[in-house]
C-alpha cells in the first residue's frame, strides 16, 4: 500500500515533466546539429580565407620583388629600368625601411584601392620603386569568401534538414516512451514501449518496460497480500462479533462489541480498496434521483440524519443521473462519515445539477494536506487525527477509487466561511444523462 501511495504522488511530477522535455527534443537535436555545422563551416572558412589571403599576398610580393631585382640590374647596367626613380608617393613605412639598406615589399591601402610596393636604395640618395594595384587579388579573395559563405549556408541547411529528420525520429521514439510512462503513472501497468534498436532511446524504453513490469508485480503482490490478510481476518472477526453478542450486558461487553464492529468495518474497507486497486467489479448503471441517492447514503450511517448532525439541503429534487447507485451512495456516505469524524457538525449535503457537495463546519483541511489531496490524492491508512497522524484514511481512498471507476471527479477545498468541503462532479461520469 505504501508503494501505491508513493506511486500516486509521483504521477503528477511525471505527467508534467515528460511531455515538455519530449516536445523540444527534436528541435534541440536539429538546432545543435545545425549550429555545429555552422561553426565548423565558419572555422574552415576563416582558415581558408586566411591561407588564401597569405598566398595571394606572398605571390604578389614575390612577383614584384623579382621585377625590382631586374630593374636594379638594368639601372646598374645603364639601361632604363622598368621602375620609378625617387617616386614622390612612396609610402612612409617603405621609405623608413629602405634607409636601413633593405629591399622591402609593402601592401598599402588607399582610397583608390590597395597597392603593392617594392623598393630599394640604388645609391646614397636614389630610390628605385615599383608599384601595382592589388585589386584583382582582392576581388579573388571576395569571390572566395562568397563561395565559402554559399557552401557554409548549404552545409548548414543540409545539416538542419538531417538534424530535423533525426530529431523527429528520436522525438517520436521518446514521445512513445513518454506517453507509455504517463499511462503507467495513471495506473495502466500493462502499458509497454516495446523498443526497437540498440541505441540510448531503445535502452531508455527498455528501462521503462522493466520498471513497469517490476512495479506492476510489486503492486500486485502487495494488493494480494493485503486482500488475503483482510479475507483471512473476516472469519475470526465474525467470531469475535458473535462472541461479543452473547456476553452479559456490561460496559466491557459494550466496548468489545464496538471495537469488534470497528474491526469488521476496517476489514471490509481494506477488501474494497484491494478490489478497487485490482479494477474488479462492473459498473451497473440505472436512472437514479440524485437527492434520493444522497438521502439513502446518509441513512446508511445508522442513525437519523438530524440526530447525527447531517442535513440534505433541498434544491436538487428531480436531478436524474444514470449511474451505479451503489457506488455513488458509497462515495457520499464515506464523505459524510469523514466530515463527521474529522470535521464538526452540522454537515450539509447539497445537490446541484449533476454535483453533490459535502461540507462540514470544522477547521478545514490543513494547507499541506489540501495540497496532497489535490495532487496525489488521499493517503490510505492515515487520518486527520493528531493522535494517528495526518492524512485521510481509507474513507476518502475508497471514495476517490469509486469515483475513478465511475469517471467522476472529486474536488477538495476549504469553504470561505470555514470548514472543509468536497464536491462530487458526476456530469462526466459513466451514463450521465
N, C-alpha and C positions, 0 to 999 in steps of 0.2 A: 504493500500500500504506500509506503514511503517513497518508493521509486516512482509510482504512478503520480504522486503529488509533485515531486521534483520534475518529472517529465512534463506535467502541465505548466509549471512555472517557466520552463524553458521554451514552451511553444511560441509565446508571443515574441521573444527575442529572435528565434529562428525565422519567424514569419516576416519580421521587419528587415532583418539583415540580409537574407539571401536574395530576394528579388532585386534590391538596389545594386548589389555587387554584380549580379549576373547581367543586368541591363546594360551596364557600362563596360563589361569585359571586352566585347567585340570592338567597340570604339577605341578602347585603350590599346588593344593589340595593334589595330591599324595605325593609330597615331604614333605609337612607339616605333613601329617599323618604318613609317614614312619619315619621321624625324631623324631616325638613324640613317636612313638612305640619304636624306638631305644633308646631314652633317658630313657623311663620308664624301658625297659629291662636292661639298664646299671645300673640304680639306684637299681632296685630289685636285680640284680646280685651282685652288690657291697655289699648290705646289707646281702644277703645270704652268700656270701663269708666271710664277717667279722664275722657273727654269727657262721658259721661252724668252722672257724679258732679258735675262742674263745672256743667253745665247745670241740674241739679236744685237745687243749692245756690244758684246765681245767681237762678233763678226764685223760690225761696223767700225769698231776701233782698229782692229787688225788691218782691215782694208785701207782705212785712211792713213794709218801709220806706214803701211807699205808704200802708198803714194808719196808720203812725206820723205821717206828714205830716198826714193828715186829722184824727187825734186831736189834734195840736198846734193845728190851726186851730180845732177845737171848743173846746179849752181856752182859747185866746186870746179866743174869742167868748163865753165864759161858759157854753158848753154842756158837758154832761157828756161827756167824751171816752171813746171805746171803747178805753181803755188803763188801766194801773195807775199810780197816782201813788206815787212813792217805794216801790217793792217791796222787801221785806226780803231776797228771794232773788236779788237782782241779782248776776250773775257779777262777780267782782272785775275781770277784764280790761275788761269793759264799763264798770264804774264808774270805772276809771282813765282810760279813753279819753274818756268824755263830760265829765270835769272840765276838759278842754282845749277845750271848746266844740264838740265834733264830734258829729255824729249817726252812730251806728255800728250795724252788724248783726253778730251773733256766733252761731256754732254751738257749743253746749255738749253734751258727752256726760255723762249722769248715769246713776245706777243704774236709774232708772225708764225711761231711754231718751233718745235725742238730742232737743234742743230748739233752736229758732231764736229769737234775741232781736233786738229793735230798740229803741234807747233814745236819749234826748237830754235835755239840760237845758232846762227851760221857765222857770226863774228862777234866781236865785243859789243857791237851796237845793233846789228841787224837781226831781225826775227823773220823766219820763214814759216808760214802757216797755211793750212788747208782747212776748209770747212764745207760741209754739205748738209742739206736738210735731212732730218731724221723722221719725216712724216710717213714714209712708206712703212717703215718698221712699226711705227705707232699704229697705223691702220691695220697692219697684220696682227698686232697684239690685240687690238679691239675686236677684230674678226674672230680671233681665237677665243677671247672672253665670251663673245656672243655664242659661239659654238659650244663652249663649255657650259654656259647657262642653259642653253637649249637641251643639252644632254642631261644636265642635272635635273631640270624640270621633268624631262621624260622619265628618268630613272625614279624620281620621287613619285610621279604619277603611277608608274608600274608598281612600285613598292607599296603605294597606298592601296591600289587595287588588290594586290596579293595579300596585303595586311587585312583588308576588309573581308576578303574571301576566307582567310584563315581565322580572323576574329569571329565572323559569323558562324563558321563551323564549330569553333571552340565554344562560342557563346551558346549555340544551340545545345551542345552536349552538356555544358554547365547548367543551362536553363532546365534541361531534363532532370539533371541531378538535383537541382534546387527545388523543382516542383515536387519531385518524389520525396525530398526531405520535408517539405511543407505538408504533404499528405501524411507522412509518418508523424509529424508533430500534431496533426489534427486527429490522430488515433488510428489511421489506416496502416497497421503494422504489416500488412501483406504487400504493400507497395514496394516495388523493386525497380532499380535503374537498368539493370542488365547491360553492363558496359561492353563496348567492343574496342579492341586495340590494346596496346600496352603502354600508352603514354601516361602523363600525370593525371589527365582528366579521367582516364579509364581507372587509374588507381584510386582516385577520389570517389568515383562512382562505385567501385567495388567496396570501398570502405563504408560508404553509405548503406549498401546492401548488407554488409556484415553487421553493421551497427543495428540496422532494423531487425535482422534475424535474431541477434543476441538480445536486443531489448524486448522483442516480442516473446521470446522464450522465457525471459526472466519475469516479465509481467504476467504471462500465462501461468507460470509456476507459482507466483505469489497469489494470483487470483484463486488457483485451485487449492492451494494450502488454506487460504482464508475461508473459501467456501466449504472445504472439507471439515475444518475445525468448527465452523458455525453449524454445519449439518450434524456433526457428531455431538455437539452440545445440546441439540434440540431434545434428545431423549432424556438425559439427566435433568435438564431444566424443567421439562414437563413433569418428571417425577418429583422434583422439588416443589413445584406448584401444587401437585396433588397431595403431597405430604403436608404442606403448609395449610391446606384447606381443612385437614382433619385435626389440626392442633386445637386444643381448648382455647376459647376466646381469651386473649390477653394482649397486653401491649407488645411483648416479644413476638407473639404469633403474628400480630399485625405487621410488625417490621419485617419478619421473614417473608410474609406474603407480598408486601410491597417490593422488597428487593428481588424476590423471585420473578415477579411480573416485569420489573425493570430489566432484569437479565434476559427474560424471554423476548422483550421488545428489542433489546440490543442485538440478540442473535438473529432475529428476523430482519433487522436493518442491515446487518452485515451480509446476510444471504442476498438481500435485494441489491446491495451495492455490487456484490460479486456477479449477480445476473446482469446488472447494467453494464459492468465492465466487459462482460462476455457478449453483450449485444443480444442477449436472449429475450424472447418474448415478442410476439407480433403486436402491431398496433391495430386494435379493433375499434373502428370509428362508428359513430352513430350521431344523429342530430340531438343536441342537448341544449337545455336552457342554462346559460352561464350562471345566473343567480341561484338556480336550484343546485347546481354543482357546488357552488360556494357554501350554501346552507348545509348540504349533506356532508361536506368536508369538515365544517365546524362541528356538526353533530357527532362526527366520528371521535371527537375528543372525549366524549363520555358524559359530560355534564351539560346542563342547559347553557346556551351561549351567553345569556346575560349573567349567569352566576359566575362564569369564568372570565368575564370581562371582555367578551368578543361581540362586536356588532357588525352585521352585514348591512351596509348602507343601501337604501333604496336608490333607484336611478338606473339600474341595469336590467330592469324587468323586460323580458321579451327578446333579449340578445341571444341569438341561437348560433351555436358553433357545432360543426360536425367534427368530432374528435373522439379520443378514447377517454370516456368519463372516469374510469378507474385511475388512470394516470393523472388527469387533471385534479381530481379530488385529492390524490396523494400529494401533489405539489402544494395545493392550497393548505391542506392540513399540516404539512410539515412547516410551511412558512408561518402559519398562525402559532403552532406549538413553539417554534423557535423564538417568535416575538414574545410569547408569554414567559418563556424560560429566561431569556437574556435581555428583554426589554422591560416595559411596565405596562400594565393595563391602564386604560382601555385599549384594546386592539381593534382596529377598524378594517373591514374588508369592503373595498369599493369596486363596484362593477362598472365598467365603461364598455364602449364598442370594441369588443374583442380583447379587452385587457382586464386584469384583476390586480388591484393594488392593495397590499397588506402593509399597514403602518402601526407601529406601537408608539408609546409615549415615554420611552426610556431615554437614556443619554445619547443614543445613536451609535453608529459604528465608529470606533477609533480610526483616525486618518490612515494609519498604516494597514489596518485590517481592511478598510474600504478599498485601498489600492490593490491589495491582494485579491479581493473578491472581483474587482473589475478586470484584472489582468489574467490571473491564473486560475480563478475560481476558488471554491471552498476547499479547505484543508481538512480531510477526514480525520476522525479520532481526536479532534481538538474542539474546545468550546470557548465561548467568550468569558467564562468564569475565571476570576483571578486565582481561584484555587486550582483549577485544572489546566490553566494556561490560556493562551489566546488562540482564537480560531473560530470555527463554525460547527464542528461536529458532523455527525452523519446526516442530520436532518436536512441541511442545505445541500449536502453532497447528493442525497437521493433526489431532492427537488430539481437540482441542476441536471442530474442524469436523466430523469424522466422528461424534463423539458427538451433536452437534446434529442431524445428518441422521437418526440413529437415535432421537432423543428421549431419549438417555441423559444423565446428569449427571456432571460431574467436580468433585470436592471436593478442594481443595488445603489442606494443613495441615502443621504440624511435629509430629512424634511427641514425646510427653512424654519418652521415653528418648533422644531425639536422632535426627536425620535427617529428611528430607522424605518425605512420603507423599501419594499421590494415590489417591482411591477412585473407581472407575468404577461408578456405580449403573445397572444395566440393568433394574431392576424396572419402570420406566415406559417402557422402550424399545419400539420397534416390534416387535410379535409376541411380547412376553414372555409365557411360559406359566407 
